[in-house]
Amino acid sequence: MRSRFFLCLIIAAVAGCGRTPPQALGTLEWDRVNGRALVSEVITDIYVREGDVVAAGSPLLKLDDRKIRAEVDSVKGKLQQAEWALKERIAGPRPQTIAEERARVASAQADVVNTRNVYERRKGLYIKKHTSKEDLEQAPKDFQSAQARLKERSEALAELLAGTRVEQVEQSRAQVVSLKSELAQLNLKLADYTVKAARRGRVDSLPFKLGDRPPVNAVVATLLSGEKPWARIYVPEPYRSKTTPGESYPVMIDGQMDTFTARLRTISSEASFTPYYALSEKDRSRLVYVAELDLLDDHASRLTAGTPVQLLLEDL
């Protein structure tokens, strides 16, 4: 009986030593920054390769921008015309133009005097029976036409002397502002034809090759950004209340002998189902809470995304 008792103790001890300590399972993640094609155009240049480390603002690839550049050039031409028209209206009429209009007024005045004299002569000739009635009736008509031309030329001269109206200047100024705004919008669109890195990071994937025409809003480049990866871990419900944002916890990473230290960034307030890699026959329907932890160790920067990671729960 005593030997059987000690045998049971040994079996229990061995079984106890083989138990896996409680863990919260998850994977390592990097911040993913996607560059998208805002237009559907052919890729004409690719400036980087997968694995390259790029700075924020570095060009990654370029789309065919000939159409948008033609629009930019067209608006630039219209803007130049509008700016010169505005300058012309502000400056007012040239002295030569005013002098030319004065000459037209003087010519119209001479025509008035001449047609009036013709009318007076024809009246005398008609009395003496030296001209016809039709010629007499035409003379006042010519005189009235000359007076109308004189009035027209005088009004034109007065308009030149008065200068450009304020309303005309403001209309030209508004047109210039409108064209400048249109040009700025086109330049912003033109800049989108060159896909740039929004943050510093490593090029993870370039799903399209040179000559491809990606659809609108397609992801054409993905960067892994940040100094270190972070861990997305699913914490079982019994340990939810034992984790505190801002606190540091030990984690194990597959393929690494050392234990890493991670600071809890956030933990969700709503439960979700356990992911496929944390399921077992015993707890398939067990609820967990998604937590995000920042790795604090400097050598964590060499770790790759997707690597399994375990948060050790036995010390919580």
Residue pairs with C-beta under 8 A, 6 or more apart in sequence:
21 312
21 313
21 314
22 236
22 239
22 312
22 313
22 314
23 252
23 310
23 311
23 312
23 313
24 233
24 234
24 235
24 236
24 239
24 288
24 291
24 310
24 311
24 313
25 233
25 234
25 275
25 277
25 278
25 308
25 309
25 310
25 311
26 231
26 232
26 233
26 234
26 291
26 308
26 309
26 310
26 311
27 231
27 232
27 305
27 306
27 307
27 308
27 309
28 229
28 230
28 231
28 253
28 295
28 303
28 304
28 305
28 306
28 307
28 309
29 229
29 230
29 231
29 232
29 305
29 306
30 201
30 204
30 224
30 225
30 226
30 229
30 230
30 305
31 199
31 201
31 224
31 225
31 226
31 230
32 204
32 222
32 223
32 224
32 225
33 197
33 198
33 199
33 201
33 222
33 223
33 224
33 225
34 219
34 221
34 222
34 223
35 60
35 61
35 195
35 196
35 197
35 198
35 219
35 220
35 221
35 222
35 223
36 195
36 217
36 218
36 219
36 220
37 63
37 195
37 214
37 215
37 216
37 217
37 218
37 220
38 189
38 192
38 216
38 217
39 63
39 189
39 192
39 193
39 216
40 213
40 214
40 215
40 216
41 63
41 64
41 65
41 67
41 193
41 213
42 63
42 64
42 211
42 212
42 213
43 61
43 62
43 63
43 64
43 208
43 209
43 210
43 211
43 212
43 213
43 214
43 220
44 62
44 63
44 64
44 210
45 61
45 62
45 210
46 60
46 61
46 62
46 206
46 209
46 210
47 58
47 59
47 60
47 61
47 62
48 54
48 58
48 60
48 61
48 203
48 206
48 221
49 203
49 206
50 203
50 204
50 205
50 206
51 202
51 203
52 202
52 203
53 200
53 201
53 202
53 203
54 60
54 197
54 200
54 201
54 202
54 203
54 223
55 197
55 200
56 197
56 198
56 199
56 200
57 196
57 197
58 196
58 197
59 194
59 195
59 196
60 195
60 196
60 197
60 203
60 206
60 220
60 221
61 194
61 195
61 206
61 220
61 221
62 193
62 194
62 195
63 193
63 194
63 195
64 193
65 190
65 193
65 194
68 186
68 189
68 190
68 193
69 190
71 186
72 183
72 186
72 187
72 190
75 179
75 182
75 183
75 186
76 183
78 179
79 176
79 179
79 180
79 183
82 172
82 175
82 176
82 179
83 176
85 172
85 175
86 169
86 172
86 173
86 175
86 176
89 164
89 168
89 169
89 172
90 164
90 169
92 163
92 164
93 160
93 163
93 164
97 160
98 157
98 160
98 161
101 153
101 156
101 157
101 160
102 157
104 153
104 156
104 157
105 150
105 153
105 154
105 157
107 153
108 146
108 149
108 150
108 152
108 153
108 154
109 150
111 146
111 149
111 150
112 143
112 146
112 147
112 150
114 146
115 139
115 142
115 143
115 145
115 146
116 143
118 139
118 142
118 143
119 139
119 140
119 142
119 143
122 131
122 135
122 136
122 139
123 136
123 139
125 131
125 135
126 132
126 133
126 135
126 136
195 220
195 221
197 221
197 223
198 223
199 223
199 225
200 225
201 223
201 224
201 225
201 226
202 223
202 224
202 225
203 221
203 222
203 223
204 222
204 223
204 224
205 221
205 222
206 220
206 221
207 218
207 219
207 220
207 222
208 214
208 218
208 220
214 220
224 305
227 301
228 294
228 295
228 300
228 301
228 303
229 295
229 300
229 301
229 303
229 304
229 305
230 262
230 265
230 292
230 293
230 294
230 295
231 251
231 262
231 292
231 293
231 295
231 309
231 311
232 290
232 291
232 292
233 251
233 290
233 291
233 292
233 293
233 309
233 310
233 311
234 272
234 274
234 275
234 278
234 288
234 289
234 290
234 291
235 243
235 267
235 288
235 289
235 290
235 291
235 311
235 313
236 283
236 286
236 287
236 288
236 313
237 271
237 286
237 287
237 288
237 289
239 313
239 316
240 267
240 289
242 316
243 249
243 264
243 267
243 291
243 316
244 264
245 264
245 265
245 266
245 267
246 263
246 264
247 263
247 264
248 261
248 262
248 263
248 264
248 296
249 261
249 262
249 263
249 264
249 293
249 311
249 312
249 315
249 316
250 259
250 260
250 261
250 262
250 311
250 312
250 315
251 259
251 260
251 261
251 262
251 293
251 295
251 309
251 310
251 311
251 312
252 259
252 260
252 309
252 310
252 312
253 260
253 303
253 307
253 308
253 309
253 310
254 307
254 308
254 309
255 307
256 303
258 297
259 312
260 295
260 296
260 297
260 300
261 295
261 296
261 297
262 293
262 294
262 295
262 296
262 311
263 293
263 294
263 296
264 291
264 292
264 293
265 291
265 292
265 293
265 294
266 291
266 292
267 289
267 290
267 291
267 292
268 289
268 290
268 291
269 289
270 289
271 287
271 288
271 289
272 287
272 288
272 289
272 290
273 285
273 287
273 288
274 283
274 284
274 285
274 286
274 287
274 288
275 288
277 308
278 288
291 311
293 311
295 303
